[in-house]
Every structure is written in structure tokens, then in C-alpha cells.
Amino acid sequence: MLSHRDKLTGALWDEWGACPVEGRGIEAECMGLLAGFLPNREGGREGPLRTNRLRVARRLLKLWRWTPWYPDINIADAVAFPDKAQGRRGSVLISLPLGFQEEVERFARDLAQATESPAARQASTSCPVVRSGIADRPDAATLSSHVSQAAWLRGLWGSCGGLYLPKSGYYVVFRVAHPSVAGPMRTLLSRTGLPWRGRVFHGAQEMFLRDQESIVTFLCNLGLPSASLQIEDRMIMRSLRDQANRVSNCDTANIRRSLRVAEEQTRLASRARSEGVLPLLPPALRQLAEARLANPEASLSELGNNLSPPIQKSTVKYRWARLSDYVSKYNKGVLLN
């Protein structure tokens, strides 16, 4: 049976895979998907791209036919899924034409360098393109649009990112292996206005987000409103549960401390009675010791309220300190006055 955390993660990726995208966002998301697959090869770019995220490869196949590269590159022939014997443990291989990986890197650089403007945001949803040597590429106005940048990040996050829900806290992470992609990723994430932090982990550039409200905002910006609402509900429930646990732990600690003090005072009062010190005590202290013997589990406040006349908790503590001093002096042979 799936846990609530597994169900939430599954719902998140289901919504990501079904996220609607059109116009200029299609190319950007496909390029983001491929950018996340790029390995950090020091010796060159030879060899197919690899990923064990089957749903991401399916998303790429779904979107590719709407890109300007579809007539030149049949992505169905370029993608090889693992056989049934390997199952989920196998890797998907994506064999791109020679030079197209450079196009993926160039797209990321151009996207980061483009200047976002109000005019670009209001541009038509159609995708004007210019010819390159390999495939059609979006022009500068398309690259500078908020839609393209958000779509590229959505694709990149799908291929090399994730949402983690440990027992305490939450965090969203990007982990990019290729240095040509790491720079544009940092630039575009900085434009979101969210408190992203970065580090190098096992040779890859990581960017992660831990603030809960920022995580919900980021997922909404990716076009995942349903998952963000579910995560927000989970955050609220976890916060209420943690607060209830803190109150419960605090109450338990107070009860234990109260019982420990009551036990120590009862032992002191019994000792004073057995050693004959009780009749020698001042009336106020003798009344307090007798009240404790009659109520061995009462708290200091309850003990003070049972006296006649009632006294406050601070007075009870003060009189117990005096009583302890009397008993100590008696044991040392000092005459009690």
C-alpha cells in the first residue's frame, strides 16, 4: 500500500506529465528536458544521452512532434526504451544527431542572455523562428519571453530535478551535470525572486529551495497548481501535528518534573517526621509538611491552594527551601528555634 508521501509524489509527476503547453513553450520545454540529460563528459559529447526517468522520455516524445525540429529528427527512432526484463531499472537512451547537443547548450545560453521585456510577455503565442544550420531556432523575442523561460525550467526540473518530502522539512532540487547548462540554470532561477541556494555535489551543480512557501510558489510557476495545493495542505497538517507534539511533550515534561519535585518533598517531610523534627518546626512549615504528606502527588500550586490560608506557588517553594534548611541543621546538631 502506497504511503501518503508516495501518493503525493506520484500525483505531482502525473500532473507534470499532463501539464498543457503550447506555442513557444513547447521548444523551450523540450530543450530543457534534453539539457538535463547532458552528462559532464570531459572528452567530448559522443554517445547517447541516458535517463532512468521513463515518464520524462514519454513527455519528450509527446511534445517533440510540435517542435520545428520534428521534420528533421524523428525522435521516436532516436529514443530506445529498456526491455521488459530490465523494467524500471533500465535506462532510456536518446541518440541525437551529431551537433544537436551543441544546439541544446546554445539554446540554454541564449535563453539566459535574453532580456525579458513587457513587450515579449505580450507577444503572440505563435513561434517565429529563424533557420540555423541544424534546425529551426526561436528568435530573440521568443527566448526573452517569460513563457519560454518557465517552460525550459519545467523541462529541466523534470529531467534532473525533484521534490523531496523527508520526515522534517521539504526541499526542491535541480542537479545539473553539464557546466554549459549550470550557468543558465542559475541565471533563470535567480530571476524567480525565490531564495535558491547552490552547491557542487559529486561534480554536479545543485540548486535547492527549502522555504515551504517558496516551494509552493515555484510549483505554481511550473504550471502544477493541483500538486502545489496538495503539498500546501500537507505542510499545514504537518505544522499542526508538530505543534501538537510540542505541546504534548511540554505537558509531559511538566508532569514528570512536578511528580519528581513532589516525590522529593514527600521524602523530606517523611524524614522530618521520623526524626522528630516536625513538632519543632514553625507552624507555617509544619502545616506545609503535613499537607505534603497528605497529598504526595499534588503540584506546588495545588499544595498552596490546599493550605489555610492559601498561598502562592512562589511562597510554597520558599517555605520548602526553609524546611530543607531546618532539617539539615537538625542533622548537624544545631538547635532549632
Buried (B, 14 or more C-beta within 10 A) or exposed (E): EEEEEEEBBEBBBEBBEEBEBEBBBBBBBBBBBBBBBBEBEEEEBEEBBEBEBBEBBBBBEBBBEBBBBBEEBEBEEBBBBBEEEEEEEBBBBBEBEEEBBEBBBBBBBBBBEBEBEEEBEEBEEEBEBEEEEBBBBBBBBBBBBBBBBBBBBBBBBBBBBBBEBEEEEBBBBBBBBBEBBBBBBBBBBEEBEBEBEBEEEEEBBBBBBBBBEBBBBBBBBBBBEEBBEBBBEBBEEBEEEEEEEEEEEEEEEEEEEBEEBBEEBBEBBBBBBEEEBBEBBBEEBBBBBBBBBEBBEBBBEBBBBBBEEEBEBEBBEEBBEBBBEBBEBBEEEEEEE
